[in-house]
Amino acid sequence: MTMKTLIISIGLCLVGLVTMAQNVDEVNNAAYVNKRGVYLLPQAGDFALGIDATPFLDYLGNIFSGSYAPYFGAESIYGKYFLEDNRALRARLTLGLSNISSKGVLPDDDGSVGATVMDIRHASKATVELGVGLEFRRGRGRVQGFYGGEVFLGFGGGNGKYDYGNRMTSSNPDPTTFDFDSWLGSYAPETIRPTKYKDGITFNAGIGGFIGVEYFVAPQMSIGGELTLGLGFKTTGQGKTTYEKWDTIDDEKIIRTYSSEEYRPEAFSISFYTYPKASIFLMFHF
C-alpha cells in the first residue's frame, strides 16, 4: 500500500466515522453547544491554528514498511481567522528541510586486495511556501465541510559537498569514485569529479482549490482531511558546481567552478505544473 493510498483510506474512514457521529450531536444540541453549554464550533472573530499530520504518517508508514526515513519532509502549519461563523481567511506556511548523508563503499586504490574506502555525499535542501486564501464552511453538529481557494508562492534551494576516500594525486589522477547518481550504486575511475555544488534558487507560485471535512472531537478542537488541486509556475535559476581534475602536463590538481548553464544547460528551467495533494490535519480554535 502506497502512502497516498493510505492517506485516502484514512480520509474515507474519517468521513464515515464523523458521519455516524453527526446524528448523536444533533440530538444533544442543534445549536452546536455541548451538554455543559460550551460552543463546539468556531464563531466569528475566532482564530485557529493547526498542523499537517501527513509527514508524520509518512514517517510511520516508512518505519512499518521497513524503509528508513531520516526526516519528516515538508511540514505545513495552518492559521485561520473567522470573518463569520461559516467564512474564514486562512494562511498556510509549508517548510521543507532535509540534511542527508549518502555513503558508498568502493575499493581502496592504494590498499591491498580487498581493502575498501568510503565516499560520502552531504546534501542539504530547504523550501518555504506561503499560501493565503478564503474558506467557506457548512455542516451540522460536529461535522463541518469546507471548500475554497488560495494563492501561493515559495522558493527553495540546496547545496552539497563530497568527501572522497581515494584522493586525486599525480600517481592516481583518475581515482575510483562512487557514482551517487546511479540507482545501482556503481563506481568507476574518474578523471573529473565534483567536490561541492550549490543549486539554483527555485521560485514557484500558483493558485489552488481545496475541499475537505472537519470533525470536532472536543469543543474548539478538530481533526480533518482535505484534497487540493492547483496550477503552479516554477522557475529554477543557475546553480554552481566545483570540480577537481588532475593536470598531467603541469602535474597539479585543478579546481574549477562552473555555472549550471556552462556545464549543464538544462539546469535552468521554466515550467507549469498541476499538483494534487491530500492532507490530514489537527486544528485548535480559540
C-alpha positions as CSV (number, residue, x, y, z in Angstrom):
1,M,0.0,0.0,0.0
2,T,1.5,3.4,-1.0
3,M,1.4,6.3,1.3
4,K,-1.1,8.2,-0.9
5,T,-3.4,5.2,-0.8
6,L,-3.1,5.1,3.0
7,I,-4.0,8.8,3.2
8,I,-7.0,8.4,1.0
9,S,-8.1,5.4,3.0
10,I,-7.8,7.2,6.3
11,G,-9.7,10.1,4.9
12,L,-12.6,7.8,3.8
13,C,-12.6,6.2,7.2
14,L,-12.7,9.6,8.9
15,V,-15.7,10.7,6.7
16,G,-17.5,7.5,7.6
17,L,-16.9,7.9,11.4
18,V,-17.8,11.5,11.6
19,T,-21.0,10.9,9.6
20,M,-22.1,8.3,12.0
21,A,-21.3,10.6,14.9
22,Q,-23.3,13.5,13.4
23,N,-26.7,12.2,14.4
24,V,-25.6,11.9,18.0
25,D,-24.5,15.5,18.1
26,E,-27.7,16.8,16.6
27,V,-29.7,15.1,19.3
28,N,-27.5,16.7,22.0
29,N,-27.9,20.2,20.8
30,A,-28.9,21.6,17.4
31,A,-27.2,24.9,18.3
32,Y,-23.7,23.4,18.4
33,V,-23.4,23.6,22.1
34,N,-22.4,20.5,24.2
35,K,-24.2,19.4,27.4
36,R,-22.1,21.8,29.5
37,G,-23.1,24.8,27.4
38,V,-19.7,25.1,25.6
39,Y,-19.7,26.0,21.9
40,L,-18.3,23.2,19.8
41,L,-17.7,25.2,16.7
42,P,-15.8,28.4,15.9
43,Q,-17.6,31.7,15.9
44,A,-17.0,34.9,14.1
45,G,-13.8,36.6,15.4
46,D,-12.2,33.3,16.4
47,F,-8.7,32.2,15.4
48,A,-7.5,28.7,14.6
49,L,-4.0,27.1,14.5
50,G,-3.3,23.7,13.0
51,I,-0.6,21.3,11.8
52,D,-0.5,18.9,8.9
53,A,-0.2,15.3,10.2
54,T,0.7,13.8,6.8
55,P,4.5,13.9,7.2
56,F,4.2,12.0,10.5
57,L,2.1,9.4,8.8
58,D,4.6,9.1,6.0
59,Y,7.4,8.6,8.6
60,L,5.4,5.9,10.5
61,G,4.5,4.2,7.2
62,N,8.1,4.0,6.2
63,I,9.0,2.5,9.6
64,F,6.3,-0.2,9.4
65,S,7.2,-1.0,5.8
66,G,10.9,-1.5,6.7
67,S,12.1,1.7,4.9
68,Y,14.4,4.2,6.6
69,A,13.0,7.7,6.8
70,P,15.8,10.1,8.1
71,Y,13.5,13.2,8.0
72,F,9.8,14.1,8.0
73,G,9.8,16.1,4.8
74,A,7.7,19.2,4.2
75,E,5.5,20.3,7.1
76,S,2.6,22.7,6.9
77,I,1.2,25.0,9.6
78,Y,-2.3,26.5,9.1
79,G,-3.8,29.6,10.6
80,K,-7.3,30.9,10.2
81,Y,-9.4,34.0,11.2
82,F,-13.2,33.6,11.1
83,L,-14.8,36.6,9.4
84,E,-18.2,34.9,10.0
85,D,-19.2,31.6,11.6
86,N,-19.0,30.0,8.2
87,R,-16.3,32.0,6.4
88,A,-12.6,32.4,7.3
89,L,-9.4,33.8,6.0
90,R,-6.7,31.2,6.0
91,A,-2.9,31.1,5.7
92,R,-0.6,28.2,5.2
93,L,3.2,28.0,5.8
94,T,5.0,25.0,4.4
95,L,8.6,24.3,5.4
96,G,10.7,21.5,4.0
97,L,14.2,20.9,5.5
98,S,16.5,17.9,4.8
99,N,20.1,17.0,5.5
100,I,21.1,13.7,4.1
101,S,24.5,11.9,4.0
102,S,24.9,9.2,1.4
103,K,27.7,6.7,1.7
104,G,29.3,4.4,-0.9
105,V,31.9,1.7,-0.3
106,L,34.5,1.1,-3.0
107,P,38.0,-0.4,-3.5
108,D,41.0,1.3,-2.0
109,D,43.2,2.3,-4.9
110,D,46.3,2.4,-2.7
111,G,45.5,-0.6,-0.5
112,S,45.8,-4.3,-0.7
113,V,43.4,-6.6,-2.5
114,G,40.0,-6.5,-0.7
115,A,40.7,-3.2,1.1
116,T,37.9,-0.6,0.9
117,V,37.3,3.1,1.4
118,M,34.2,5.2,1.6
119,D,32.9,8.1,-0.4
120,I,30.3,10.4,1.3
121,R,28.0,13.0,-0.2
122,H,26.4,15.5,2.2
123,A,23.2,17.1,0.7
124,S,21.0,19.8,2.3
125,K,17.8,21.3,0.9
126,A,15.3,23.9,2.2
127,T,12.0,25.0,0.8
128,V,9.5,27.6,2.0
129,E,6.0,28.1,0.7
130,L,3.3,30.6,1.8
131,G,-0.3,30.4,0.8
132,V,-3.3,32.6,1.6
133,G,-6.9,32.0,0.8
134,L,-10.6,32.2,1.7
135,E,-12.5,29.3,3.2
136,F,-16.3,28.6,3.2
137,R,-17.9,26.2,5.6
138,R,-21.2,24.4,6.1
139,G,-22.5,21.4,8.1
140,R,-24.4,20.2,11.1
141,G,-23.2,19.4,14.6
142,R,-19.6,18.3,14.9
143,V,-19.3,17.6,11.2
144,Q,-18.2,20.5,9.0
145,G,-17.5,20.5,5.3
146,F,-15.4,23.3,3.9
147,Y,-14.1,24.5,0.5
148,G,-12.3,27.4,-1.0
149,G,-9.2,28.6,-2.8
150,E,-5.7,30.0,-2.2
151,V,-2.8,31.7,-4.0
152,F,0.7,30.7,-3.0
153,L,4.3,31.4,-3.6
154,G,7.6,29.9,-2.4
155,F,11.2,29.4,-3.0
156,G,13.9,26.8,-2.2
157,G,17.5,25.8,-2.8
158,G,20.1,23.3,-1.8
159,N,23.8,22.6,-1.6
160,G,26.2,19.7,-1.0
161,K,29.7,18.5,-0.8
162,Y,31.7,15.3,-1.4
163,D,34.3,13.6,0.7
164,Y,36.3,11.0,-1.3
165,G,38.1,8.0,0.1
166,N,40.5,7.8,-2.9
167,R,42.4,11.0,-3.3
168,M,43.3,12.5,-6.6
169,T,47.1,12.7,-6.9
170,S,49.9,12.6,-9.5
171,S,50.2,8.8,-9.0
172,N,46.4,8.4,-9.1
173,P,45.0,11.0,-11.5
174,D,41.8,9.1,-12.1
175,P,40.8,7.6,-8.7
176,T,38.0,5.1,-8.3
177,T,34.9,7.1,-7.4
178,F,31.4,6.1,-6.2
179,D,28.5,7.2,-8.5
180,F,25.8,8.6,-6.2
181,D,23.5,9.4,-9.1
182,S,23.3,5.8,-10.2
183,W,20.5,3.7,-8.7
184,L,22.8,0.7,-9.0
185,G,25.4,2.4,-6.8
186,S,28.2,1.7,-9.2
187,Y,31.8,3.0,-9.1
188,A,34.5,3.6,-11.7
189,P,37.7,5.6,-12.4
190,E,37.0,9.3,-12.8
191,T,39.3,11.9,-14.4
192,I,37.0,14.7,-13.3
193,R,34.6,14.7,-10.3
194,P,32.5,17.2,-8.3
195,T,33.7,18.4,-4.9
196,K,30.7,20.7,-4.0
197,Y,27.7,22.2,-5.6
198,K,25.0,24.9,-5.0
199,D,21.6,24.5,-6.6
200,G,20.0,27.4,-8.4
201,I,17.2,29.1,-6.4
202,T,13.8,27.7,-7.3
203,F,10.8,30.1,-7.3
204,N,7.2,28.8,-7.6
205,A,3.8,30.4,-7.5
206,G,0.2,29.4,-8.3
207,I,-3.4,29.0,-7.4
208,G,-5.3,26.1,-5.9
209,G,-8.7,25.0,-4.8
210,F,-9.4,22.8,-1.8
211,I,-12.3,20.8,-0.3
212,G,-12.4,18.8,2.9
213,V,-14.2,17.6,6.0
214,E,-13.6,18.6,9.6
215,Y,-14.8,16.8,12.8
216,F,-14.8,18.5,16.2
217,V,-13.7,15.8,18.7
218,A,-14.0,18.4,21.5
219,P,-15.0,22.0,21.9
220,Q,-12.8,24.1,19.6
221,M,-10.6,21.1,18.7
222,S,-10.9,19.2,15.4
223,I,-9.3,16.7,13.1
224,G,-9.9,16.6,9.4
225,G,-8.7,16.0,5.9
226,E,-8.6,17.9,2.6
227,L,-7.9,17.5,-1.0
228,T,-6.2,20.2,-3.1
229,L,-5.8,20.6,-6.8
230,G,-3.8,23.5,-8.2
231,L,-1.9,25.0,-11.1
232,G,1.6,26.3,-10.5
233,F,4.5,28.0,-12.2
234,K,8.1,27.2,-11.4
235,T,11.4,28.5,-12.4
236,T,14.9,27.3,-11.4
237,G,17.9,29.6,-11.6
238,Q,21.5,28.7,-12.4
239,G,23.5,26.8,-9.8
240,K,27.2,26.2,-9.4
241,T,29.3,23.1,-9.2
242,T,33.0,22.8,-8.4
243,Y,35.0,20.1,-10.0
244,E,38.5,18.7,-9.5
245,K,40.8,17.3,-12.2
246,W,44.5,16.4,-12.3
247,D,46.5,18.3,-14.9
248,T,49.0,15.8,-16.1
249,I,51.0,18.5,-18.0
250,D,51.7,20.8,-15.0
251,D,51.4,17.8,-12.6
252,E,48.9,19.6,-10.3
253,K,45.3,19.4,-9.3
254,I,42.9,21.9,-11.0
255,I,39.8,23.0,-9.2
256,R,37.3,24.9,-11.2
257,T,33.7,26.1,-10.6
258,Y,31.1,26.1,-13.4
259,S,27.7,27.6,-13.5
260,S,24.9,25.2,-14.3
261,E,24.4,26.9,-17.7
262,E,28.0,26.2,-18.7
263,Y,28.2,22.6,-17.6
264,R,24.5,21.6,-17.5
265,P,22.5,23.8,-19.8
266,E,19.3,22.0,-18.9
267,A,19.6,23.0,-15.2
268,F,17.8,26.3,-15.9
269,S,14.1,25.7,-16.4
270,I,10.7,27.3,-16.5
271,S,7.6,25.0,-16.2
272,F,3.9,24.9,-15.5
273,Y,2.5,22.0,-13.5
274,T,-0.6,20.7,-11.9
275,Y,-0.5,19.2,-8.4
276,P,-2.9,17.0,-6.5
277,K,-2.4,16.9,-2.7
278,A,-4.1,15.1,0.2
279,S,-3.5,16.0,3.8
280,I,-4.8,15.2,7.3
281,F,-4.6,17.9,10.0
282,L,-5.2,18.6,13.7
283,M,-6.7,22.1,14.4
284,F,-7.2,24.1,17.6
285,H,-9.7,27.0,17.7
286,F,-9.6,29.8,20.3
